[in-house]
Amino acid sequence: MDKPLPDLTTRIAGLTLPNPVMTASGTFGYGGEFRDLVDLGRLGAIIVKGLSLQPAEGNPPPRIVETPCGMLNAIGLENIGIDAFRATRLKFLRKLETPIIVNIYGQREQDYVALAEIIEDEPDIAAIEVNISCPNVKAGGIAFGVDARAAADLTRQIRNCTTKPLILKLSPNVTDITVIARAVEAEGADAVSLINTLTGMAIDIGSRRPKLANITGGLSGPAIRPVAVRMVWQVANAVDIPVIGIGGIMSGRDALEFLIAGASAIQVGTANFVNPGVTMAIIDDLCDFMRTRDIMQLSDLVGSLVLPS
């Protein structure tokens, strides 16, 4: 007799997701691009490419470099803008039962607030993920995500103008990520997602020039996974809101590390470029792992790390 299927349901920021596997912003387009490659209805949630108030061209090429166990990217948050997204891409996404989460970014607080106010009027958008790893023009180029006060102020302003579940995406390029996590939690964040990319650089030794036109870029992929798992574990033990783990997840086993460390859900990013169907395999892997160990509830795995005595 076959064992019953485990319950992969998880709750994030007031949302009930059918499973913990989400797509990471910037690695899955606007969702529709993967319709012939992935059963979008099986995903826990779709997080679309980061959106700004106006369309953005991004950085000049070259802007992607392969690295050992990962990649550097300096795309520059190229996107079609919030108005074009609502007029075009959202039409397809509305047909899905999968929760749709919109990632937003801006250069000033008022950019984020304006985006949140627009999204507030869209019933088919389930939640907002806020990228706080962008330059804060008013603060002289400091990213919101590396300054606890700036992160808290921004969170409070967005919270005041939307009732949507609010997920703050944290930067790893800080001394202590738990300080930032606690700051945004105190100002109304419903969840945090981490980590965003690590700042890196690659050089062409023949020409002695940077391989990226932007000089530096964001390092992602398996190379950063141990750092991401460590930060997820630290944050999960520092805040009371749910944590979403991101960073080099290529398989179900990788996802399990994050869940055991304390993440209630995970996002798959760079792996989508290697294998567009990887999210389906990860969902299956999680289910198989739980069935073989008679674990019937995902919640029994979350935060189950056994520390040395």
C-alpha positions in Angstrom: 0.0 0.0 0.0 1.4 3.4 -1.0 2.2 5.9 1.7 0.0 9.0 1.7 1.6 12.1 0.2 3.2 14.5 2.7 1.6 17.9 3.3 4.0 20.5 1.8 1.8 23.4 2.7 3.5 26.4 4.3 2.4 29.9 5.4 4.4 33.0 4.5 3.3 36.5 5.4 -0.3 35.5 5.8 -0.3 33.5 2.5 -0.9 29.8 2.4 1.3 28.2 -0.2 0.8 24.7 -1.6 4.5 24.0 -1.2 7.7 26.0 -0.2 9.2 26.3 -3.7 9.2 29.8 -5.1 11.0 31.4 -8.0 13.6 34.0 -7.3 13.1 37.5 -8.8 15.2 38.2 -11.9 15.7 34.5 -12.8 12.2 33.5 -14.0 11.2 36.5 -16.1 7.6 37.5 -15.6 6.5 33.9 -15.3 4.9 33.4 -18.7 8.3 32.8 -20.3 8.4 29.4 -18.6 4.9 28.3 -19.4 6.1 25.6 -21.8 8.9 24.4 -19.6 7.3 24.3 -16.1 3.9 23.4 -14.7 3.4 26.9 -13.2 0.4 25.6 -11.3 2.6 23.4 -9.2 4.8 26.2 -7.9 4.4 27.5 -4.3 4.6 31.1 -5.7 6.0 33.0 -8.6 8.1 36.1 -7.9 8.4 38.2 -11.0 11.4 40.1 -12.3 12.0 43.3 -10.2 9.8 46.2 -11.3 10.4 50.0 -11.2 8.1 52.9 -11.8 9.6 53.5 -15.3 11.1 51.0 -17.7 14.8 50.5 -17.2 17.4 49.4 -19.8 19.8 48.0 -17.2 23.6 48.0 -17.6 25.6 47.7 -20.9 27.0 44.3 -21.8 28.8 42.2 -21.0 26.8 41.7 -17.9 26.9 38.0 -17.1 30.1 36.0 -16.3 30.2 32.4 -15.5 32.3 31.6 -12.4 33.3 28.4 -10.6 30.1 27.0 -9.0 28.1 30.1 -10.0 27.8 33.3 -11.9 28.3 37.0 -11.7 25.6 39.3 -13.0 25.3 43.0 -13.5 22.0 43.1 -15.4 21.2 46.4 -13.7 17.5 45.5 -12.9 16.4 45.8 -16.5 12.6 45.7 -16.6 9.5 46.9 -18.5 8.1 49.1 -15.7 5.1 48.7 -13.5 2.5 50.1 -16.0 3.6 47.9 -18.9 3.6 44.9 -16.5 0.0 45.5 -15.4 -1.1 46.1 -19.0 0.6 43.0 -20.5 2.2 40.3 -18.3 -0.3 40.4 -15.5 -3.1 39.4 -17.9 -1.5 36.0 -18.2 -0.6 35.6 -14.6 -4.2 36.4 -13.5 -5.2 33.0 -15.1 -3.0 31.1 -12.7 -4.0 29.9 -9.2 -0.4 30.2 -8.1 0.2 33.2 -5.9 1.9 36.0 -7.7 4.4 38.1 -5.8 5.8 41.3 -7.3 9.4 42.4 -6.5 9.9 46.2 -6.5 12.9 48.5 -6.3 13.6 52.2 -6.4 16.3 54.8 -5.9 14.3 56.8 -3.4 11.7 56.1 -0.7 9.0 57.7 -2.7 9.7 55.3 -5.6 8.9 52.3 -3.4 5.9 54.0 -1.9 4.4 54.9 -5.3 5.0 51.3 -6.5 3.3 49.9 -3.4 0.3 52.2 -3.8 -0.1 51.0 -7.4 0.1 47.3 -6.4 -2.3 47.8 -3.6 -5.1 48.2 -6.2 -4.2 44.9 -7.9 -6.2 42.1 -6.3 -4.4 39.5 -8.3 -1.0 40.3 -6.8 -0.7 38.3 -3.6 2.3 40.1 -2.0 5.1 42.5 -2.4 8.8 41.6 -2.1 11.0 44.7 -1.6 14.5 44.7 -2.9 16.4 46.9 -0.5 19.8 46.3 -2.1 19.5 49.3 -4.4 21.4 52.6 -4.1 19.8 55.1 -1.8 20.3 58.4 -3.7 19.5 60.5 -0.7 22.0 58.7 1.4 24.9 59.3 -0.9 24.8 55.9 -2.7 24.4 53.7 0.4 22.1 50.8 -0.2 19.0 50.7 2.0 19.8 47.1 2.8 23.1 47.8 4.6 21.8 50.5 6.9 19.4 49.4 9.6 17.8 52.8 10.1 17.3 53.3 6.3 15.9 49.8 6.0 13.5 50.5 8.9 12.4 53.9 7.6 11.7 52.5 4.2 9.7 49.5 5.6 7.6 51.8 7.7 6.7 54.0 4.7 5.7 51.1 2.5 3.8 49.5 5.4 1.8 52.6 5.8 0.5 52.6 2.2 -0.3 48.9 1.6 -2.2 46.1 3.2 -0.5 43.5 1.0 1.9 41.0 2.7 5.3 42.6 2.8 8.5 40.6 2.3 11.8 42.4 2.6 14.7 40.9 0.6 17.9 41.4 2.5 21.5 42.0 1.3 24.3 39.7 2.6 26.8 42.5 2.1 26.6 43.6 5.7 28.4 43.0 9.0 25.4 41.5 10.8 22.3 40.6 8.8 20.2 40.0 11.9 20.4 43.7 12.8 18.7 44.6 9.4 16.2 41.7 9.8 15.1 42.9 13.3 14.9 46.5 12.1 12.4 45.7 9.2 10.5 43.3 11.4 9.9 46.1 13.9 8.5 48.3 11.2 5.9 45.9 9.8 7.7 43.4 7.5 5.6 40.2 7.4 8.6 38.1 6.2 12.2 38.4 5.1 13.9 36.7 2.1 17.6 36.1 2.0 20.2 36.2 0.7 20.5 38.5 -2.3 23.7 38.2 -4.3 27.2 38.8 -2.8 29.2 41.5 -4.5 32.0 40.1 -6.7 34.4 40.8 -9.5 36.1 38.9 -12.3 39.1 40.1 -14.4 40.3 39.0 -17.9 44.0 38.6 -17.3 44.8 38.8 -21.0 43.4 42.3 -21.4 43.6 43.2 -17.7 40.1 44.5 -17.9 37.0 43.6 -15.8 34.9 40.9 -17.4 31.7 42.9 -16.5 31.1 46.3 -18.1 29.8 47.4 -14.6 33.1 46.2 -13.1 31.4 44.5 -10.2 28.4 42.2 -10.1 26.3 40.0 -7.9 27.6 36.5 -7.2 25.0 33.7 -7.1 24.8 30.0 -7.4 26.1 27.0 -5.4 29.3 28.9 -4.4 27.3 31.1 -2.0 25.0 28.4 -0.5 27.0 27.8 2.7 26.9 31.6 3.4 23.2 31.7 2.7 22.4 28.8 4.9 24.4 30.3 7.7 22.6 33.7 7.4 19.2 32.0 7.2 19.9 30.1 10.4 21.0 33.3 12.1 18.0 35.3 11.0 15.5 32.6 11.8 16.8 32.6 15.3 16.7 36.4 15.6 13.1 37.2 14.3 9.6 35.9 14.8 8.4 36.4 11.2 8.9 33.8 8.5 12.2 33.5 6.7 12.5 32.6 3.0 15.9 31.1 2.0 17.7 31.9 -1.2 21.2 31.1 -2.4 22.5 28.4 -4.7 19.6 25.9 -4.4 20.0 23.4 -7.2 18.2 20.4 -5.8 15.8 19.1 -3.1 18.7 18.3 -0.8 19.9 21.9 -1.1 16.4 23.2 -0.3 16.2 20.9 2.7 19.3 22.5 4.2 17.5 25.9 4.2 14.3 24.4 5.7 16.1 22.6 8.4 18.1 25.8 9.2 14.7 27.6 9.8 13.4 28.8 6.4 9.6 28.3 5.9 10.1 28.5 2.1 12.8 28.8 -0.5 13.5 30.5 -3.7 15.2 29.0 -6.7 17.3 31.4 -8.8 20.5 30.6 -10.8 19.4 27.0 -11.2 16.6 28.1 -13.5 19.3 29.1 -16.1 20.9 25.6 -15.9 17.7 23.6 -15.8 14.4 25.4 -16.5 12.5 22.6 -15.0 14.5 22.4 -11.7 11.7 23.7 -9.5 9.5 20.7 -10.4 12.3 18.3 -9.5 12.9 20.1 -6.2 9.2 19.7 -5.3 9.3 16.0 -6.1 12.6 15.6 -4.1 11.1 17.2 -1.0 8.0 15.0 -1.3 10.2 11.8 -1.7 12.5 12.8 1.2 9.5 13.3 3.6 7.7 10.1 2.5 10.8 7.9 3.0 11.2 9.3 6.5 7.5 9.3 7.4 7.5 13.1 7.8 3.9 14.1 7.0 4.1 17.9 7.7 6.6 20.3 6.2 6.4 22.2 9.5 8.1 19.3 11.2 11.2 20.0 9.1 11.4 23.7 9.4 13.9 24.8 12.0 14.7 21.2 13.0 18.4 21.6 13.1 20.1 19.5 15.8 23.0 21.3 17.4 26.0 19.6 18.8 25.7 18.8 22.5 
